[in-house]
Each structure stands twice: as C-alpha cells, then as structure tokens.
Amino acid sequence: MVSRIYYSPTVSIEVETPERRTRAETLLLQEAAARPQDTLASFALGLLYLKQGRIEEARENLQRAIEINPDIECRKFNGLARIYLDEGRYDEAEKLLCKSQQNFPNDDEAEKLLTELARLRSGAAK
C-alpha cells in the first residue's frame, strides 16, 4: 500500500498504518468541512479512499474536486478515470482522460489509461 497521500506539493500525510489512515481521514474531513471550495482535501480524501478500496467514497470525493475546479491538475482526473475504467464506464473515463491530455499534454499516466481503455474496449467488443 502507498505510505503517503500528497495533500499539496509540500505536504504529505502518512498512511502506512490503520491508525494513521484513520487520523488522516479525520484531518482531511475536517479540512473539507472548513474549506468546502478547496479541491485539495476532496482530492486527498479520494486518493485515501481509493487506496483503501472504498470506491464509492473515492468517486464522490474525486468528482467533488473536479466539480469545484474543472481545470484541476491531471492526476485528479486520472484517479477518477481509473475508477470509471474499473466499473466499465468507458465513455466517462475517456472524457476525463481526453480533458487531462488536452490540459496536460505530457501526462504519461493519462496516455497509459487511454491505452488500457482501448484494450478494454477491444476485449468488450469480442
């Protein structure tokens, strides 16, 4: 499991033990409540939940981050796109990944996910 969730370029949260994950969740929930228009807390919560396999909560928080700021950096798009791919929601994943590539043309992760999407679609067509 990932041992850190990066809340901002200079702040990371340790999440390697259950106690630290619980503490991180508490702090991020407090931050999200205190600053509902700040995308960072929603994004970090989404990543934390994704790493824990809490997909519905991850989706809700990543979607919230994108709704607050549709031009946020690519890794926020990619996390939600990964969920959509896993759920078979290919059109929604493609829309996010194309926006990520448009806004961040050097995003290797979006390119990898688009390649995976093409592979998944070709397998689904058979």
N, C-alpha and C positions, 0 to 999 in steps of 0.2 A: 504494500500500500504506500501511496505517496506520503511522505512525512511532513510536508509543508503545504499550506494553501497560501498563495501570494495575494494579499489583500490590496496591495499597491506596489509600485516598483521598489519601494523601500521598506515595506512592512510585510512580514510573513507570519503565519500562525502555525505553531507546531501541532501536528495532528497524528502523531505516531502511536499514541495510546488512547484507549477509550476515554480515559479521564480528560485528556487534552482535547479530544474531539468534542466531548460534551461541553467543556469550557469554551472552546472556540465557537461552538454553535450558540451558546448563551451570549457571548460577547457580540457576535455578528447579528443576532436577533435584536439585541439592544440597540446596536448601531443603526440597523434598518428601521427600527421604530423611531429613533431620534431624528433620523435624516431620510425620510421616505423618498426623496428625489435624488438620492445619491446611488449611483449604479454599483459602486464597489461592494457594498455589503450584500446586495442581492446576488451579484456575480460570485462572490466568495462563498456565500451560502449554497448557491447552486453547485459549485465545484465540490464543496464538502459533502453535500448530499449525493452527488454523482459518485464520488469515491466510496461512499458507504452503501451504494446500491439503492438508495432511496430516490428512485427515478421520478416519481410524481412530484416530490418536493423540489428535486433538482430542476425539473422542467418549469415549474411555477416560478422559481427564483430567476432562472436564466431568461425566461420570457419577460419577467418584470424588468430586468436590467435592460433588455433590448427595447421594451416599450418606453421606458423612461428616456433612453437615449438611443435612437435607431442607428446612430453613426458611431457607436462604441467600437472599440478595437476588436480585431478579428477573433481572438481566442474566445470571446463571449459568444460569437456566432457559432464557432466550431463546437463548443460544448453542447449547445442545444441541437445542432445538426447531428451530432453523434447520437443523441437520444432519439431523434427522429429516424435515423437510419436503423437503429436497433428495433424500433417499433414498426418498421416498414412504411413509414410516412415519407416516401421518397421525394414527392413533389415539394413538400415543405422543407426538407433537408436541402434540396437543390436550390431553392430560392435563397435560403440563408447563405449557402456556400458561394453562390454567384455574387451575392452582395458583398461577401467577405473578399472575394477576389477583385471585385470592382474597386472596393475601398482600399484594399491592401494587396496589390498585385504580387508581392513577393512572399505571400503566405503559403509556405510549403505544406502546412497541415491541411488547409482547405483543398489544395491540389490532391493530397493523398485521400481525403474523404470523397472528393469527386470521382477519383479513380475507383474507390470502393463502391460508390453509388452505381457507377456504370457496370461494375462486375455483378452487383446485386440485381440490378435491373435485367441484365442479360440472363442471369440464372432464373429469375422470376418469369421470364418470357418463355422459357423452355417447357 
